[in-house]
């Protein structure tokens, strides 16, 4: 079955949790997950993030659910890398 190795997501989140806490929460979802966050825009109540996640067999549904649980919104999948097995 093909395996997702990289995702780049456009995410809108409130100021809290901060970007570091947000990255840690996503990284904790998998042993090999690496999370890079770039803050694109900041307004009074929210931040727009570019979230790049790399790892073996990324679980998109679990990542998406975690983003929602944190109080953020997934706007789009901007990049994806899938490897066939």
HTML snippet that shows the backbone in 3Dmol.js (N, CA, C, O; Angstrom):
<script src="https://3Dmol.org/build/3Dmol-min.js"></script>
<div id="view" style="width:600px;height:400px;position:relative"></div>
<script>
const pdb = `
ATOM      1  N   UNK A   1       0.845  -1.182   0.000  1.00  0.00           N
ATOM      2  CA  UNK A   1       0.000   0.000   0.000  1.00  0.00           C
ATOM      3  C   UNK A   1       0.885   1.237   0.000  1.00  0.00           C
ATOM      4  O   UNK A   1       1.883   1.263   0.720  1.00  0.00           O
ATOM      5  N   UNK A   2       0.556   2.270  -0.785  1.00  0.00           N
ATOM      6  CA  UNK A   2       1.348   3.508  -0.794  1.00  0.00           C
ATOM      7  C   UNK A   2       1.396   4.159   0.589  1.00  0.00           C
ATOM      8  O   UNK A   2       0.442   4.090   1.364  1.00  0.00           O
ATOM      9  N   UNK A   3       2.526   4.787   0.872  1.00  0.00           N
ATOM     10  CA  UNK A   3       2.764   5.393   2.179  1.00  0.00           C
ATOM     11  C   UNK A   3       3.035   6.888   2.023  1.00  0.00           C
ATOM     12  O   UNK A   3       3.856   7.292   1.200  1.00  0.00           O
ATOM     13  N   UNK A   4       2.343   7.707   2.818  1.00  0.00           N
ATOM     14  CA  UNK A   4       2.552   9.156   2.796  1.00  0.00           C
ATOM     15  C   UNK A   4       3.830   9.460   3.570  1.00  0.00           C
ATOM     16  O   UNK A   4       3.964   9.085   4.735  1.00  0.00           O
ATOM     17  N   UNK A   5       4.775  10.148   2.910  1.00  0.00           N
ATOM     18  CA  UNK A   5       6.069  10.465   3.509  1.00  0.00           C
ATOM     19  C   UNK A   5       6.213  11.946   3.872  1.00  0.00           C
ATOM     20  O   UNK A   5       6.999  12.301   4.751  1.00  0.00           O
ATOM     21  N   UNK A   6       5.447  12.809   3.190  1.00  0.00           N
ATOM     22  CA  UNK A   6       5.569  14.248   3.429  1.00  0.00           C
ATOM     23  C   UNK A   6       4.238  14.921   3.150  1.00  0.00           C
ATOM     24  O   UNK A   6       3.567  14.621   2.163  1.00  0.00           O
ATOM     25  N   UNK A   7       3.865  15.838   4.040  1.00  0.00           N
ATOM     26  CA  UNK A   7       2.689  16.684   3.864  1.00  0.00           C
ATOM     27  C   UNK A   7       3.077  18.121   4.152  1.00  0.00           C
ATOM     28  O   UNK A   7       3.826  18.394   5.090  1.00  0.00           O
ATOM     29  N   UNK A   8       2.570  19.032   3.347  1.00  0.00           N
ATOM     30  CA  UNK A   8       2.698  20.457   3.640  1.00  0.00           C
ATOM     31  C   UNK A   8       1.279  20.994   3.712  1.00  0.00           C
ATOM     32  O   UNK A   8       0.521  20.916   2.745  1.00  0.00           O
ATOM     33  N   UNK A   9       0.930  21.541   4.875  1.00  0.00           N
ATOM     34  CA  UNK A   9      -0.432  21.962   5.152  1.00  0.00           C
ATOM     35  C   UNK A   9      -0.515  23.454   5.418  1.00  0.00           C
ATOM     36  O   UNK A   9       0.399  24.046   5.991  1.00  0.00           O
ATOM     37  N   UNK A  10      -1.614  24.054   5.000  1.00  0.00           N
ATOM     38  CA  UNK A  10      -1.944  25.440   5.317  1.00  0.00           C
ATOM     39  C   UNK A  10      -2.924  25.375   6.485  1.00  0.00           C
ATOM     40  O   UNK A  10      -4.025  24.841   6.351  1.00  0.00           O
ATOM     41  N   UNK A  11      -2.515  25.925   7.633  1.00  0.00           N
ATOM     42  CA  UNK A  11      -3.306  25.804   8.859  1.00  0.00           C
ATOM     43  C   UNK A  11      -3.535  27.189   9.462  1.00  0.00           C
ATOM     44  O   UNK A  11      -2.629  28.021   9.503  1.00  0.00           O
ATOM     45  N   UNK A  12      -4.760  27.418   9.927  1.00  0.00           N
ATOM     46  CA  UNK A  12      -5.102  28.628  10.673  1.00  0.00           C
ATOM     47  C   UNK A  12      -5.333  28.208  12.112  1.00  0.00           C
ATOM     48  O   UNK A  12      -6.150  27.326  12.379  1.00  0.00           O
ATOM     49  N   UNK A  13      -4.615  28.838  13.051  1.00  0.00           N
ATOM     50  CA  UNK A  13      -4.757  28.471  14.460  1.00  0.00           C
ATOM     51  C   UNK A  13      -4.822  29.716  15.335  1.00  0.00           C
ATOM     52  O   UNK A  13      -4.341  30.780  14.947  1.00  0.00           O
ATOM     53  N   UNK A  14      -5.419  29.582  16.518  1.00  0.00           N
ATOM     54  CA  UNK A  14      -5.367  30.688  17.480  1.00  0.00           C
ATOM     55  C   UNK A  14      -3.932  30.872  17.976  1.00  0.00           C
ATOM     56  O   UNK A  14      -3.088  30.002  17.763  1.00  0.00           O
ATOM     57  N   UNK A  15      -3.656  31.990  18.631  1.00  0.00           N
ATOM     58  CA  UNK A  15      -2.296  32.251  19.120  1.00  0.00           C
ATOM     59  C   UNK A  15      -1.819  31.188  20.115  1.00  0.00           C
ATOM     60  O   UNK A  15      -0.624  30.900  20.188  1.00  0.00           O
ATOM     61  N   UNK A  16      -2.734  30.613  20.867  1.00  0.00           N
ATOM     62  CA  UNK A  16      -2.378  29.553  21.811  1.00  0.00           C
ATOM     63  C   UNK A  16      -3.019  28.258  21.375  1.00  0.00           C
ATOM     64  O   UNK A  16      -4.215  28.259  21.084  1.00  0.00           O
ATOM     65  N   UNK A  17      -2.314  27.173  21.311  1.00  0.00           N
ATOM     66  CA  UNK A  17      -0.921  27.020  21.701  1.00  0.00           C
ATOM     67  C   UNK A  17       0.011  27.712  20.712  1.00  0.00           C
ATOM     68  O   UNK A  17      -0.351  27.941  19.558  1.00  0.00           O
ATOM     69  N   UNK A  18       1.212  28.040  21.177  1.00  0.00           N
ATOM     70  CA  UNK A  18       2.176  28.687  20.290  1.00  0.00           C
ATOM     71  C   UNK A  18       2.707  27.672  19.282  1.00  0.00           C
ATOM     72  O   UNK A  18       2.401  26.483  19.370  1.00  0.00           O
ATOM     73  N   UNK A  19       3.498  28.143  18.330  1.00  0.00           N
ATOM     74  CA  UNK A  19       3.982  27.288  17.242  1.00  0.00           C
ATOM     75  C   UNK A  19       4.807  26.108  17.758  1.00  0.00           C
ATOM     76  O   UNK A  19       4.716  25.010  17.208  1.00  0.00           O
ATOM     77  N   UNK A  20       5.601  26.314  18.794  1.00  0.00           N
ATOM     78  CA  UNK A  20       6.410  25.229  19.348  1.00  0.00           C
ATOM     79  C   UNK A  20       5.531  24.135  19.949  1.00  0.00           C
ATOM     80  O   UNK A  20       5.748  22.952  19.686  1.00  0.00           O
ATOM     81  N   UNK A  21       4.549  24.519  20.748  1.00  0.00           N
ATOM     82  CA  UNK A  21       3.641  23.545  21.344  1.00  0.00           C
ATOM     83  C   UNK A  21       2.833  22.820  20.269  1.00  0.00           C
ATOM     84  O   UNK A  21       2.591  21.618  20.372  1.00  0.00           O
ATOM     85  N   UNK A  22       2.420  23.556  19.240  1.00  0.00           N
ATOM     86  CA  UNK A  22       1.676  22.976  18.119  1.00  0.00           C
ATOM     87  C   UNK A  22       2.528  21.926  17.406  1.00  0.00           C
ATOM     88  O   UNK A  22       2.053  20.827  17.119  1.00  0.00           O
ATOM     89  N   UNK A  23       3.784  22.265  17.124  1.00  0.00           N
ATOM     90  CA  UNK A  23       4.696  21.335  16.453  1.00  0.00           C
ATOM     91  C   UNK A  23       4.929  20.083  17.300  1.00  0.00           C
ATOM     92  O   UNK A  23       4.945  18.971  16.773  1.00  0.00           O
ATOM     93  N   UNK A  24       5.106  20.258  18.587  1.00  0.00           N
ATOM     94  CA  UNK A  24       5.321  19.109  19.473  1.00  0.00           C
ATOM     95  C   UNK A  24       4.108  18.181  19.484  1.00  0.00           C
ATOM     96  O   UNK A  24       4.260  16.959  19.491  1.00  0.00           O
ATOM     97  N   UNK A  25       2.911  18.754  19.486  1.00  0.00           N
ATOM     98  CA  UNK A  25       1.691  17.945  19.499  1.00  0.00           C
ATOM     99  C   UNK A  25       1.582  17.102  18.231  1.00  0.00           C
ATOM    100  O   UNK A  25       1.184  15.939  18.298  1.00  0.00           O
ATOM    101  N   UNK A  26       1.926  17.665  17.092  1.00  0.00           N
ATOM    102  CA  UNK A  26       1.879  16.921  15.831  1.00  0.00           C
ATOM    103  C   UNK A  26       2.999  15.874  15.797  1.00  0.00           C
ATOM    104  O   UNK A  26       2.765  14.734  15.397  1.00  0.00           O
ATOM    105  N   UNK A  27       4.200  16.250  16.210  1.00  0.00           N
ATOM    106  CA  UNK A  27       5.336  15.319  16.196  1.00  0.00           C
ATOM    107  C   UNK A  27       5.092  14.119  17.102  1.00  0.00           C
ATOM    108  O   UNK A  27       5.582  13.025  16.820  1.00  0.00           O
ATOM    109  N   UNK A  28       4.350  14.304  18.173  1.00  0.00           N
ATOM    110  CA  UNK A  28       4.082  13.219  19.122  1.00  0.00           C
ATOM    111  C   UNK A  28       3.165  12.135  18.540  1.00  0.00           C
ATOM    112  O   UNK A  28       2.998  11.079  19.150  1.00  0.00           O
ATOM    113  N   UNK A  29       2.578  12.383  17.385  1.00  0.00           N
ATOM    114  CA  UNK A  29       1.653  11.424  16.775  1.00  0.00           C
ATOM    115  C   UNK A  29       2.361  10.214  16.163  1.00  0.00           C
ATOM    116  O   UNK A  29       1.738   9.173  15.952  1.00  0.00           O
ATOM    117  N   UNK A  30       3.653  10.347  15.877  1.00  0.00           N
ATOM    118  CA  UNK A  30       4.386   9.237  15.280  1.00  0.00           C
ATOM    119  C   UNK A  30       5.846   9.277  15.668  1.00  0.00           C
ATOM    120  O   UNK A  30       6.411  10.353  15.862  1.00  0.00           O
ATOM    121  N   UNK A  31       6.462   8.111  15.783  1.00  0.00           N
ATOM    122  CA  UNK A  31       7.858   8.032  16.217  1.00  0.00           C
ATOM    123  C   UNK A  31       8.818   8.758  15.291  1.00  0.00           C
ATOM    124  O   UNK A  31       9.789   9.356  15.754  1.00  0.00           O
ATOM    125  N   UNK A  32       8.561   8.714  13.992  1.00  0.00           N
ATOM    126  CA  UNK A  32       9.504   9.294  13.033  1.00  0.00           C
ATOM    127  C   UNK A  32       9.047  10.648  12.491  1.00  0.00           C
ATOM    128  O   UNK A  32       9.650  11.166  11.551  1.00  0.00           O
ATOM    129  N   UNK A  33       7.996  11.229  13.065  1.00  0.00           N
ATOM    130  CA  UNK A  33       7.459  12.482  12.529  1.00  0.00           C
ATOM    131  C   UNK A  33       8.409  13.647  12.794  1.00  0.00           C
ATOM    132  O   UNK A  33       8.863  13.857  13.919  1.00  0.00           O
ATOM    133  N   UNK A  34       8.694  14.390  11.742  1.00  0.00           N
ATOM    134  CA  UNK A  34       9.465  15.630  11.847  1.00  0.00           C
ATOM    135  C   UNK A  34       8.533  16.749  11.401  1.00  0.00           C
ATOM    136  O   UNK A  34       7.912  16.661  10.342  1.00  0.00           O
ATOM    137  N   UNK A  35       8.436  17.801  12.211  1.00  0.00           N
ATOM    138  CA  UNK A  35       7.508  18.900  11.928  1.00  0.00           C
ATOM    139  C   UNK A  35       8.274  20.205  11.833  1.00  0.00           C
ATOM    140  O   UNK A  35       9.007  20.577  12.748  1.00  0.00           O
ATOM    141  N   UNK A  36       8.096  20.898  10.712  1.00  0.00           N
ATOM    142  CA  UNK A  36       8.661  22.231  10.511  1.00  0.00           C
ATOM    143  C   UNK A  36       7.506  23.197  10.316  1.00  0.00           C
ATOM    144  O   UNK A  36       6.605  22.943   9.517  1.00  0.00           O
ATOM    145  N   UNK A  37       7.534  24.305  11.045  1.00  0.00           N
ATOM    146  CA  UNK A  37       6.453  25.289  10.955  1.00  0.00           C
ATOM    147  C   UNK A  37       7.018  26.637  10.569  1.00  0.00           C
ATOM    148  O   UNK A  37       8.031  27.088  11.103  1.00  0.00           O
ATOM    149  N   UNK A  38       6.345  27.261   9.636  1.00  0.00           N
ATOM    150  CA  UNK A  38       6.657  28.632   9.244  1.00  0.00           C
ATOM    151  C   UNK A  38       5.394  29.460   9.483  1.00  0.00           C
ATOM    152  O   UNK A  38       4.325  29.134   8.967  1.00  0.00           O
ATOM    153  N   UNK A  39       5.524  30.533  10.270  1.00  0.00           N
ATOM    154  CA  UNK A  39       4.396  31.430  10.496  1.00  0.00           C
ATOM    155  C   UNK A  39       4.337  32.382   9.301  1.00  0.00           C
ATOM    156  O   UNK A  39       5.279  33.127   9.034  1.00  0.00           O
ATOM    157  N   UNK A  40       3.212  32.341   8.593  1.00  0.00           N
ATOM    158  CA  UNK A  40       3.042  33.118   7.371  1.00  0.00           C
ATOM    159  C   UNK A  40       2.408  34.477   7.656  1.00  0.00           C
ATOM    160  O   UNK A  40       2.813  35.494   7.091  1.00  0.00           O
ATOM    161  N   UNK A  41       1.405  34.481   8.545  1.00  0.00           N
ATOM    162  CA  UNK A  41       0.669  35.714   8.821  1.00  0.00           C
ATOM    163  C   UNK A  41       0.151  35.677  10.245  1.00  0.00           C
ATOM    164  O   UNK A  41      -0.203  34.616  10.759  1.00  0.00           O
ATOM    165  N   UNK A  42       0.107  36.839  10.881  1.00  0.00           N
ATOM    166  CA  UNK A  42      -0.407  36.967  12.244  1.00  0.00           C
ATOM    167  C   UNK A  42      -1.413  38.108  12.260  1.00  0.00           C
ATOM    168  O   UNK A  42      -1.140  39.194  11.749  1.00  0.00           O
ATOM    169  N   UNK A  43      -2.588  37.853  12.856  1.00  0.00           N
ATOM    170  CA  UNK A  43      -3.517  38.951  13.086  1.00  0.00           C
ATOM    171  C   UNK A  43      -3.872  38.984  14.570  1.00  0.00           C
ATOM    172  O   UNK A  43      -3.188  38.349  15.373  1.00  0.00           O
ATOM    173  N   UNK A  44      -4.907  39.697  14.949  1.00  0.00           N
ATOM    174  CA  UNK A  44      -5.217  39.878  16.364  1.00  0.00           C
ATOM    175  C   UNK A  44      -5.499  38.577  17.101  1.00  0.00           C
ATOM    176  O   UNK A  44      -5.127  38.437  18.266  1.00  0.00           O
ATOM    177  N   UNK A  45      -6.160  37.609  16.432  1.00  0.00           N
ATOM    178  CA  UNK A  45      -6.586  36.407  17.130  1.00  0.00           C
ATOM    179  C   UNK A  45      -6.021  35.109  16.562  1.00  0.00           C
ATOM    180  O   UNK A  45      -6.097  34.070  17.218  1.00  0.00           O
ATOM    181  N   UNK A  46      -5.458  35.148  15.356  1.00  0.00           N
ATOM    182  CA  UNK A  46      -5.018  33.909  14.715  1.00  0.00           C
ATOM    183  C   UNK A  46      -3.659  34.041  14.043  1.00  0.00           C
ATOM    184  O   UNK A  46      -3.133  35.138  13.858  1.00  0.00           O
ATOM    185  N   UNK A  47      -3.107  32.878  13.683  1.00  0.00           N
ATOM    186  CA  UNK A  47      -1.863  32.786  12.922  1.00  0.00           C
ATOM    187  C   UNK A  47      -2.098  31.821  11.759  1.00  0.00           C
ATOM    188  O   UNK A  47      -2.749  30.788  11.917  1.00  0.00           O
ATOM    189  N   UNK A  48      -1.568  32.168  10.607  1.00  0.00           N
ATOM    190  CA  UNK A  48      -1.581  31.271   9.467  1.00  0.00           C
ATOM    191  C   UNK A  48      -0.218  30.593   9.406  1.00  0.00           C
ATOM    192  O   UNK A  48       0.815  31.262   9.407  1.00  0.00           O
ATOM    193  N   UNK A  49      -0.220  29.262   9.352  1.00  0.00           N
ATOM    194  CA  UNK A  49       1.012  28.486   9.382  1.00  0.00           C
ATOM    195  C   UNK A  49       1.176  27.652   8.116  1.00  0.00           C
ATOM    196  O   UNK A  49       0.202  27.198   7.515  1.00  0.00           O
ATOM    197  N   UNK A  50       2.419  27.466   7.734  1.00  0.00           N
ATOM    198  CA  UNK A  50       2.784  26.456   6.732  1.00  0.00           C
ATOM    199  C   UNK A  50       3.430  25.347   7.545  1.00  0.00           C
ATOM    200  O   UNK A  50       4.504  25.532   8.118  1.00  0.00           O
ATOM    201  N   UNK A  51       2.770  24.189   7.592  1.00  0.00           N
ATOM    202  CA  UNK A  51       3.206  23.079   8.425  1.00  0.00           C
ATOM    203  C   UNK A  51       3.709  21.954   7.521  1.00  0.00           C
ATOM    204  O   UNK A  51       2.930  21.356   6.779  1.00  0.00           O
ATOM    205  N   UNK A  52       4.996  21.671   7.584  1.00  0.00           N
ATOM    206  CA  UNK A  52       5.590  20.579   6.809  1.00  0.00           C
ATOM    207  C   UNK A  52       5.856  19.417   7.762  1.00  0.00           C
ATOM    208  O   UNK A  52       6.528  19.574   8.782  1.00  0.00           O
ATOM    209  N   UNK A  53       5.317  18.248   7.410  1.00  0.00           N
ATOM    210  CA  UNK A  53       5.456  17.058   8.246  1.00  0.00           C
ATOM    211  C   UNK A  53       6.085  15.962   7.400  1.00  0.00           C
ATOM    212  O   UNK A  53       5.609  15.663   6.304  1.00  0.00           O
ATOM    213  N   UNK A  54       7.151  15.369   7.910  1.00  0.00           N
ATOM    214  CA  UNK A  54       7.821  14.274   7.217  1.00  0.00           C
ATOM    215  C   UNK A  54       7.930  13.089   8.157  1.00  0.00           C
ATOM    216  O   UNK A  54       8.048  13.256   9.371  1.00  0.00           O
ATOM    217  N   UNK A  55       7.889  11.894   7.593  1.00  0.00           N
ATOM    218  CA  UNK A  55       8.039  10.688   8.393  1.00  0.00           C
ATOM    219  C   UNK A  55       7.603   9.476   7.609  1.00  0.00           C
ATOM    220  O   UNK A  55       7.124   9.588   6.481  1.00  0.00           O
ATOM    221  N   UNK A  56       7.769   8.324   8.211  1.00  0.00           N
ATOM    222  CA  UNK A  56       7.383   7.070   7.580  1.00  0.00           C
ATOM    223  C   UNK A  56       5.911   6.794   7.856  1.00  0.00           C
ATOM    224  O   UNK A  56       5.505   6.658   9.010  1.00  0.00           O
ATOM    225  N   UNK A  57       5.122   6.712   6.806  1.00  0.00           N
ATOM    226  CA  UNK A  57       3.716   6.355   6.958  1.00  0.00           C
ATOM    227  C   UNK A  57       2.903   7.363   7.730  1.00  0.00           C
ATOM    228  O   UNK A  57       2.255   7.006   8.714  1.00  0.00           O
ATOM    229  N   UNK A  58       2.919   8.630   7.305  1.00  0.00           N
ATOM    230  CA  UNK A  58       2.137   9.652   7.989  1.00  0.00           C
ATOM    231  C   UNK A  58       0.654   9.281   7.963  1.00  0.00           C
ATOM    232  O   UNK A  58       0.133   8.838   6.939  1.00  0.00           O
ATOM    233  N   UNK A  59      -0.004   9.465   9.081  1.00  0.00           N
ATOM    234  CA  UNK A  59      -1.434   9.167   9.212  1.00  0.00           C
ATOM    235  C   UNK A  59      -2.199  10.481   9.086  1.00  0.00           C
ATOM    236  O   UNK A  59      -2.379  11.205  10.064  1.00  0.00           O
ATOM    237  N   UNK A  60      -2.647  10.777   7.860  1.00  0.00           N
ATOM    238  CA  UNK A  60      -3.295  12.065   7.611  1.00  0.00           C
ATOM    239  C   UNK A  60      -4.534  12.260   8.478  1.00  0.00           C
ATOM    240  O   UNK A  60      -4.738  13.348   9.017  1.00  0.00           O
ATOM    241  N   UNK A  61      -5.353  11.242   8.622  1.00  0.00           N
ATOM    242  CA  UNK A  61      -6.581  11.376   9.414  1.00  0.00           C
ATOM    243  C   UNK A  61      -6.258  11.729  10.866  1.00  0.00           C
ATOM    244  O   UNK A  61      -6.908  12.586  11.465  1.00  0.00           O
ATOM    245  N   UNK A  62      -5.269  11.072  11.413  1.00  0.00           N
ATOM    246  CA  UNK A  62      -4.870  11.341  12.801  1.00  0.00           C
ATOM    247  C   UNK A  62      -4.302  12.755  12.935  1.00  0.00           C
ATOM    248  O   UNK A  62      -4.582  13.453  13.910  1.00  0.00           O
ATOM    249  N   UNK A  63      -3.508  13.170  11.957  1.00  0.00           N
ATOM    250  CA  UNK A  63      -2.945  14.526  11.958  1.00  0.00           C
ATOM    251  C   UNK A  63      -4.068  15.554  11.862  1.00  0.00           C
ATOM    252  O   UNK A  63      -4.090  16.528  12.615  1.00  0.00           O
ATOM    253  N   UNK A  64      -4.988  15.337  10.944  1.00  0.00           N
ATOM    254  CA  UNK A  64      -6.113  16.253  10.754  1.00  0.00           C
ATOM    255  C   UNK A  64      -6.962  16.350  12.023  1.00  0.00           C
ATOM    256  O   UNK A  64      -7.358  17.446  12.423  1.00  0.00           O
ATOM    257  N   UNK A  65      -7.241  15.214  12.655  1.00  0.00           N
ATOM    258  CA  UNK A  65      -8.017  15.209  13.900  1.00  0.00           C
ATOM    259  C   UNK A  65      -7.298  15.964  15.004  1.00  0.00           C
ATOM    260  O   UNK A  65      -7.925  16.703  15.764  1.00  0.00           O
ATOM    261  N   UNK A  66      -5.982  15.784  15.099  1.00  0.00           N
ATOM    262  CA  UNK A  66      -5.196  16.462  16.128  1.00  0.00           C
ATOM    263  C   UNK A  66      -5.213  17.978  15.912  1.00  0.00           C
ATOM    264  O   UNK A  66      -5.323  18.743  16.870  1.00  0.00           O
ATOM    265  N   UNK A  67      -5.104  18.402  14.665  1.00  0.00           N
ATOM    266  CA  UNK A  67      -5.162  19.835  14.354  1.00  0.00           C
ATOM    267  C   UNK A  67      -6.495  20.411  14.829  1.00  0.00           C
ATOM    268  O   UNK A  67      -6.525  21.487  15.426  1.00  0.00           O
ATOM    269  N   UNK A  68      -7.582  19.714  14.572  1.00  0.00           N
ATOM    270  CA  UNK A  68      -8.904  20.171  15.010  1.00  0.00           C
ATOM    271  C   UNK A  68      -9.018  20.205  16.528  1.00  0.00           C
ATOM    272  O   UNK A  68      -9.577  21.147  17.091  1.00  0.00           O
ATOM    273  N   UNK A  69      -8.486  19.173  17.196  1.00  0.00           N
ATOM    274  CA  UNK A  69      -8.541  19.110  18.662  1.00  0.00           C
ATOM    275  C   UNK A  69      -7.784  20.261  19.315  1.00  0.00           C
ATOM    276  O   UNK A  69      -8.142  20.716  20.401  1.00  0.00           O
ATOM    277  N   UNK A  70      -6.738  20.725  18.643  1.00  0.00           N
ATOM    278  CA  UNK A  70      -5.949  21.848  19.152  1.00  0.00           C
ATOM    279  C   UNK A  70      -6.709  23.165  18.985  1.00  0.00           C
ATOM    280  O   UNK A  70      -6.351  24.173  19.594  1.00  0.00           O
ATOM    281  N   UNK A  71      -7.750  23.156  18.165  1.00  0.00           N
ATOM    282  CA  UNK A  71      -8.539  24.368  17.928  1.00  0.00           C
ATOM    283  C   UNK A  71      -8.170  25.083  16.646  1.00  0.00           C
ATOM    284  O   UNK A  71      -8.571  26.226  16.427  1.00  0.00           O
ATOM    285  N   UNK A  72      -7.409  24.413  15.802  1.00  0.00           N
ATOM    286  CA  UNK A  72      -6.974  24.997  14.529  1.00  0.00           C
ATOM    287  C   UNK A  72      -7.814  24.440  13.385  1.00  0.00           C
ATOM    288  O   UNK A  72      -8.569  23.483  13.554  1.00  0.00           O
ATOM    289  N   UNK A  73      -7.663  25.066  12.210  1.00  0.00           N
ATOM    290  CA  UNK A  73      -8.394  24.639  11.017  1.00  0.00           C
ATOM    291  C   UNK A  73      -7.414  24.324   9.904  1.00  0.00           C
ATOM    292  O   UNK A  73      -6.513  25.112   9.617  1.00  0.00           O
ATOM    293  N   UNK A  74      -7.589  23.175   9.282  1.00  0.00           N
ATOM    294  CA  UNK A  74      -6.795  22.790   8.123  1.00  0.00           C
ATOM    295  C   UNK A  74      -7.438  23.419   6.896  1.00  0.00           C
ATOM    296  O   UNK A  74      -8.559  23.066   6.530  1.00  0.00           O
ATOM    297  N   UNK A  75      -6.728  24.355   6.254  1.00  0.00           N
ATOM    298  CA  UNK A  75      -7.270  25.031   5.072  1.00  0.00           C
ATOM    299  C   UNK A  75      -7.018  24.255   3.800  1.00  0.00           C
ATOM    300  O   UNK A  75      -7.902  24.158   2.949  1.00  0.00           O
ATOM    301  N   UNK A  76      -5.818  23.695   3.651  1.00  0.00           N
ATOM    302  CA  UNK A  76      -5.519  22.963   2.427  1.00  0.00           C
ATOM    303  C   UNK A  76      -4.285  22.087   2.602  1.00  0.00           C
ATOM    304  O   UNK A  76      -3.466  22.286   3.498  1.00  0.00           O
ATOM    305  N   UNK A  77      -4.191  21.107   1.705  1.00  0.00           N
ATOM    306  CA  UNK A  77      -2.977  20.308   1.556  1.00  0.00           C
ATOM    307  C   UNK A  77      -2.229  20.939   0.388  1.00  0.00           C
ATOM    308  O   UNK A  77      -2.693  20.871  -0.750  1.00  0.00           O
ATOM    309  N   UNK A  78      -1.086  21.547   0.652  1.00  0.00           N
ATOM    310  CA  UNK A  78      -0.355  22.270  -0.383  1.00  0.00           C
ATOM    311  C   UNK A  78       0.674  21.401  -1.087  1.00  0.00           C
ATOM    312  O   UNK A  78       1.010  21.660  -2.243  1.00  0.00           O
ATOM    313  N   UNK A  79       1.179  20.377  -0.415  1.00  0.00           N
ATOM    314  CA  UNK A  79       2.130  19.437  -1.034  1.00  0.00           C
ATOM    315  C   UNK A  79       1.913  18.080  -0.380  1.00  0.00           C
ATOM    316  O   UNK A  79       1.516  17.974   0.781  1.00  0.00           O
ATOM    317  N   UNK A  80       2.190  17.042  -1.174  1.00  0.00           N
ATOM    318  CA  UNK A  80       2.131  15.688  -0.628  1.00  0.00           C
ATOM    319  C   UNK A  80       3.146  14.820  -1.364  1.00  0.00           C
ATOM    320  O   UNK A  80       3.340  14.965  -2.571  1.00  0.00           O
ATOM    321  N   UNK A  81       3.787  13.924  -0.631  1.00  0.00           N
ATOM    322  CA  UNK A  81       4.729  12.981  -1.224  1.00  0.00           C
ATOM    323  C   UNK A  81       4.328  11.589  -0.745  1.00  0.00           C
ATOM    324  O   UNK A  81       4.249  11.324   0.455  1.00  0.00           O
ATOM    325  N   UNK A  82       4.075  10.700  -1.720  1.00  0.00           N
ATOM    326  CA  UNK A  82       3.630   9.347  -1.415  1.00  0.00           C
ATOM    327  C   UNK A  82       4.590   8.370  -2.098  1.00  0.00           C
ATOM    328  O   UNK A  82       4.965   8.556  -3.256  1.00  0.00           O
ATOM    329  N   UNK A  83       4.978   7.325  -1.359  1.00  0.00           N
ATOM    330  CA  UNK A  83       5.871   6.302  -1.884  1.00  0.00           C
ATOM    331  C   UNK A  83       5.086   4.987  -1.977  1.00  0.00           C
ATOM    332  O   UNK A  83       4.426   4.586  -1.019  1.00  0.00           O
ATOM    333  N   UNK A  84       5.162   4.330  -3.115  1.00  0.00           N
ATOM    334  CA  UNK A  84       4.513   3.042  -3.298  1.00  0.00           C
ATOM    335  C   UNK A  84       5.307   1.937  -2.629  1.00  0.00           C
ATOM    336  O   UNK A  84       6.535   2.003  -2.559  1.00  0.00           O
ATOM    337  N   UNK A  85       4.614   0.926  -2.140  1.00  0.00           N
ATOM    338  CA  UNK A  85       5.290  -0.210  -1.493  1.00  0.00           C
ATOM    339  C   UNK A  85       4.845  -1.491  -2.128  1.00  0.00           C
ATOM    340  O   UNK A  85       5.294  -2.566  -1.730  1.00  0.00           O
TER     341      UNK A  85
END
`;
const viewer = $3Dmol.createViewer("view");
viewer.addModel(pdb, "pdb");
viewer.setStyle({}, {cartoon: {color: "spectrum"}});
viewer.zoomTo();
viewer.render();
</script>
